[in-house]
Amino acid sequence: MDAEQQFQAWFAGRVPDDWFTGPPEIVLDREEIAVVGTLPPPALAEGLGDLERAAVVEGYVERFREETRERRIDIAREAEHRFRRKVSWGVVAGGETVMFTTLSVPVMTRLRQPERQVLDTLVAAGVARSRSDALAWCVRLVGRHTDTWLADLRDALKQVDRVRAAGPGSPD
């Protein structure tokens, strides 16, 4: 069982069965475990216009967030102690992903002048408040336009990990 499957199994055992339509998706990085579950569709959203449906979904997500807050905190504390990573929560409702909590991690980088000028242009144009916001905006934009490629790359990295683990000198 790889690390992602281990996290998936642990959360599937801890998250109440009636919260989501299936097991929550677990998204990992070095600092954070994001737990994202799909809510069943709200019954009241049927037959409404776009604005009304959006309002129903927004209220539905907020109700879920408030009603599950104590239990989510307990599960997160257990997971943070066990896995030594912060836990964030989110839901998918009405086709949108809404994150309740997320971890913002500073990332240091060295940029040459042409790259800094890109960030400064975004700040000057009001697209971002700071170079940091501009860089985050750029990363989100790239991620949105390369989702398939990034998913393929992540799958390839998982395969590399499996091959390494099965390599010579590894315990069977």
Secondary structure by P-SEA (a helix, b strand, c coil): ccaaaaaaaaaaaccccccccccbbbbbcccbbbbbbbcccccccccccaaaaaaaaaaaaaaaaaaaaaaaaaaaaaaaaaccbbbbbbbbcccbbbbcbbbbbbbbbbbcaaaaaaaaaaaaacccccaaaaaaaaaaaaaaacaaaaaaaaaaaaaaaaaaaacccccc
